[in-house]
């Protein structure tokens, strides 16, 4: 694994373990808080939070997903960019994600909750992967979803006759792996984030921060390539 990607994973995991093992007010100090002078906004915004929030995570699933994505896509992009530019790219995406989130939530009147997670940087890496390796095949995997037979039946009306006799039996809903190009994978994720952000469908997730990470990554890649809006 390339050195910067490895270091980012180690630091993120170490900070998460510190979160779990101590009572230090890390969220109050280092999470990204809204820009507001009201007491209801919590501890309040500080400039260092534009970067520090990315090293905090909200739970085991949160950090596992982000570190898995960093492992899967970060190494490839670091080898392509070189470690120095890769590091600058990653934190530029983290920064643009934070700024986008603050602007959008301030405009839309978002709730005064802190934002944490490396997802802004991760989504920037996903964008880079989709742009530089657009035809690379990736596999979209859905995890098994346990549910009651009653829920399963209502979702699949054609199976009502069979499962209707066992409304409380536990079943496992399996989705098959879906192969697709990296381009489809990345821009599909972007479309979902935009939809969820506009509609508020999946509340509690900083969808516009994810899109902001992608936007920052796109601008930096366009600058590196000497393309619009940075024509040389």
C-alpha positions in Angstrom: 0.0 0.0 0.0 1.4 3.4 -0.9 2.7 5.4 2.1 0.2 8.3 2.2 -2.8 6.1 1.9 -1.4 3.8 4.6 -0.8 6.8 6.9 -4.3 8.2 6.3 -5.8 4.9 7.3 -3.6 4.5 10.4 -4.4 8.1 11.6 -8.1 7.7 11.0 -8.3 4.4 12.9 -6.1 5.8 15.7 -8.4 8.8 16.2 -11.5 6.6 16.1 -10.0 4.4 18.8 -9.2 7.5 20.8 -12.9 8.6 20.4 -14.1 5.2 21.7 -11.6 4.8 24.5 -11.6 8.3 26.1 -14.1 10.9 27.2 -12.2 13.7 25.5 -14.6 16.2 23.9 -13.2 15.5 20.4 -16.5 16.1 18.7 -16.9 19.5 20.4 -13.4 20.5 19.5 -12.8 19.1 16.1 -16.1 18.2 14.3 -17.4 20.7 11.7 -19.9 22.9 13.4 -22.2 25.3 11.6 -21.2 29.0 11.3 -23.6 30.6 13.8 -23.4 32.9 16.8 -26.5 31.3 18.3 -26.2 29.1 21.5 -28.3 26.4 19.8 -25.5 25.8 17.3 -23.4 24.0 19.8 -19.7 24.8 20.5 -19.4 26.8 17.3 -17.3 26.9 14.2 -13.5 27.2 14.3 -11.2 27.4 11.2 -9.3 24.2 11.9 -12.6 22.2 11.8 -12.5 22.5 8.0 -9.9 19.7 8.0 -10.0 18.1 11.5 -13.6 16.9 11.0 -12.4 14.4 8.5 -10.5 12.4 11.1 -13.5 11.8 13.3 -16.2 9.2 12.6 -19.7 8.5 13.9 -19.5 4.8 14.4 -17.9 1.5 13.5 -19.8 1.1 10.2 -18.9 4.7 9.2 -15.2 4.3 9.6 -15.2 0.8 8.1 -16.9 2.0 4.9 -14.6 5.0 4.6 -11.4 3.1 5.3 -12.4 0.3 2.9 -13.0 2.8 0.2 -9.7 4.6 0.9 -7.9 1.3 0.7 -9.6 0.2 -2.5 -9.3 3.5 -4.4 -6.7 5.6 -2.6 -3.7 3.4 -3.4 -4.4 3.4 -7.2 -4.8 7.2 -7.2 -1.7 7.8 -5.1 0.4 5.7 -7.6 -1.1 7.8 -10.4 -0.7 11.2 -8.9 2.4 10.7 -6.8 2.3 11.0 -3.0 2.7 14.8 -2.8 -0.1 15.8 -5.2 -2.2 12.9 -3.9 -2.0 14.3 -0.3 -2.9 17.8 -1.6 -5.7 16.4 -3.6 -7.2 14.5 -0.7 -7.2 17.5 1.7 -8.5 19.8 -1.1 -11.5 17.5 -1.4 -11.9 17.4 2.4 -11.8 21.3 2.4 -14.2 21.7 -0.5 -16.6 19.2 1.1 -16.6 21.2 4.3 -17.1 24.6 2.6 -19.9 23.2 0.4 -21.7 21.7 3.4 -21.5 25.0 5.4 -22.7 27.1 2.5 -25.6 24.8 1.6 -26.8 24.1 5.1 -26.5 27.8 6.0 -28.6 28.7 2.9 -31.2 25.9 3.6 -31.3 26.5 7.3 -29.8 23.1 8.3 -29.9 21.8 11.8 -27.1 22.7 14.2 -25.4 19.3 14.3 -21.7 18.6 13.8 -20.4 16.9 10.7 -17.7 14.2 10.9 -16.1 11.7 8.5 -13.6 11.3 5.7 -16.3 11.0 3.1 -15.5 14.3 1.4 -12.0 13.1 0.6 -13.3 9.6 -0.2 -15.8 10.9 -2.8 -13.0 13.0 -4.3 -11.0 9.8 -4.7 -14.0 8.1 -6.3 -14.3 10.9 -8.8 -10.6 10.7 -9.7 -10.9 6.9 -10.2 -14.0 7.3 -12.4 -12.2 10.0 -14.5 -8.9 8.3 -14.9 -10.1 4.7 -15.1 -13.6 5.1 -16.6 -13.8 1.6 -18.2 -12.3 -0.3 -15.2 -14.9 -2.9 -14.0 -16.1 -2.6 -10.4 -18.6 -4.7 -8.6 -21.4 -3.1 -6.7 -22.3 -5.4 -3.7 -25.4 -5.1 -1.6 -25.1 -6.7 1.9 -27.6 -9.3 3.0 -30.7 -7.6 4.5 -32.5 -9.6 7.2 -36.2 -8.9 7.6 -39.4 -10.5 8.8 -41.3 -12.6 6.3 -44.2 -10.1 6.6 -41.9 -7.3 5.3 -40.5 -9.5 2.7 -44.0 -10.5 1.4 -45.2 -6.9 1.2 -42.1 -6.1 -0.8 -42.6 -9.0 -3.1 -46.4 -9.4 -3.6 -45.9 -12.4 -5.9 -44.7 -14.4 -2.9 -47.7 -13.5 -0.7 -49.3 -16.9 -1.0 -46.3 -18.8 0.3 -44.9 -16.5 2.9 -48.3 -15.3 4.2 -48.5 -18.4 6.3 -45.3 -17.5 8.1 -45.5 -13.8 8.8 -42.8 -13.8 11.4 -40.3 -16.2 9.9 -36.9 -14.6 9.3 -35.5 -14.6 5.8 -32.5 -13.1 4.1 -32.9 -10.9 1.1 -29.8 -11.2 -1.2 -29.0 -8.9 -4.1 -26.6 -10.3 -6.7 -23.3 -8.5 -7.4 -23.7 -5.9 -10.1 -20.7 -5.4 -12.4 -20.4 -1.9 -14.0 -17.8 0.5 -15.3 -16.1 2.8 -12.9 -17.7 5.8 -14.7 -21.2 4.4 -14.1 -20.4 3.6 -10.5 -19.1 7.0 -9.7 -21.6 9.1 -11.5 -24.4 6.9 -10.2 -23.3 7.7 -6.7 -23.1 11.4 -7.5 -26.7 11.3 -8.9 -27.9 9.5 -5.8 -26.2 12.0 -3.5 -27.8 14.9 -5.4 -31.2 13.3 -5.2 -30.9 12.5 -1.5 -29.6 16.0 -0.8 -32.4 17.8 -2.6 -35.2 15.7 -1.3 -33.8 15.1 2.2 -34.6 11.4 1.7 -31.7 10.0 3.8 -31.5 12.5 6.6 -28.5 12.6 8.9 -26.0 12.3 6.1 -24.0 15.2 4.7 -24.9 14.6 1.0 -23.8 18.0 -0.2 -20.5 17.5 1.6 -20.0 14.4 -0.5 -20.8 16.4 -3.7 -18.6 19.2 -2.5 -15.7 16.7 -2.2 -16.4 15.6 -5.8 -16.5 19.2 -7.0 -13.2 20.1 -5.4 -11.6 17.0 -6.9 -13.0 17.8 -10.4 -11.6 21.3 -10.2 -8.2 20.1 -9.2 -8.1 17.5 -11.9 -9.2 20.0 -14.5 -6.4 22.3 -13.3 -3.9 19.5 -13.5 -5.0 18.7 -17.0 -5.1 22.3 -18.1 -8.8 22.1 -19.1 -11.9 24.2 -18.4 -12.1 26.4 -16.4 -8.3 26.5 -16.3 -7.3 26.5 -19.9 -3.6 27.0 -20.5 
